[in-house]
Amino acid sequence: MDTILRIFELIVLVACCVFIVFAIMNAIRIIPQQKIAVVERLGKYLRVLNPGFHLIIPFVDKVRHLHDLRIQQADVPSQMVITKDNVQIKIDTVFFYFVHDAMAATYSIHDFVKGVQNITAANIRQVVGNMELDETLAGREKISLYLRHSLETATEKWGVSIERVEIIDIHPPLEIHNAMEKQMKAEREKRASILQAEGERQAAVLRADGEKQAEILRAEGAKQAMILQAEGQKESNIRIAEGNQLSQELDAKGKGAAIKIIAGADKLKIETIAEAEKMRIEKIKSADADPQFLAYKSLEALGELSKGQATTLFVPTEAVNVFSSIGSLSKIANTLNKQVPIDETDS
């Protein structure tokens, strides 16, 4: 009996220890970073536990929901939508959200993610139903903005904020897809043809402009060559004229100098002969020679002088007087005077 009692006490003691350990474990709550917990006491909202270490009353307080405060992503199931021009397309959508009010996110709606998905699907049908296919394919940003505005209005009281809504893909029907591919191919070929034609036009314009510039440059070069040739010919003519003038001046100066030298030599020769004749006549006078004999000798001297190259004769005054007194010799003197100019100088 005592043994059974002891075993029972031991069991109770172990049970109490286990209960105490379990109660302590339930009383301790450690909330991770970027998490938040909603605590209820006897089924009623009590408070929110922020990240860190917390103690609650075991079996009385209970953590109802642990929310993640980070931005999260949720996919919207693919939606079959009919556009304004009666084309059925499939749209894949995704939205990004975060919880900013844990109490409202816990008690305002049972499942806010499901609610956001349903609202997104409804708004997609509404916005795409008012758009044509081409506008839908090109207006993803417009659809995303419209959906985000609609979701923010609906989820404001849920304690959830919509960060972003994105249209992942739009799937038109196969025949529309094939037609679009043909249209894109035709558009690409059209653009290629336009670009090729534009390139050929630009090339033709550039070639024509290059030929024009080449013709202008060739004409300018020919013009400059003609100008330079004319200037060179002009300069050559000037140099030739200056050379001819200088040559004529040098020839004239040389001839004048030669004439002067010859004249000086003749004059010196005549003066020498005249001086010798004068001395001869004086010697004859000193010998009392006959005047007619003197005149005859002077005439001989004049004849000798006339045979020279001199153009001027110096005749003594006495001889001229003798010529004037002798009538027969005057004709001879006149004849000599016609041939050679006579300068009368005093001895």
ABEGO torsion letter per residue (X at the ends): XAAAAAAAAAAAAAAAAAAAAAAAAAABBBBBBGBBBBBBBGGBBABBBBBEBBBBBBGABBBABBBBABBBBBBBBBBBBBBAAGBBBBBBBBBBBBBABAAAAAAABABAAAAAAAAAAAAAAAAAAABBAAAAAAAAAAAAAAAAAAAAAAAAAAGBBBABBBBABBBBBAAAAAAAAAAAAAAAAAAAAAAAAAAAAAAAAAAAAAAAAAAAAAAAAAAAAAAAAAAAAAAAAAAAAAAAAAAAAAAAAAAAAAAAAAAAAAAAAAAAAAAAAAAAAAAAAAAGBBAAAAAAAAAAAAAAAAABABABBBBBAAAAAAAAABAAAAAAAAAAAAABBBBBBBX
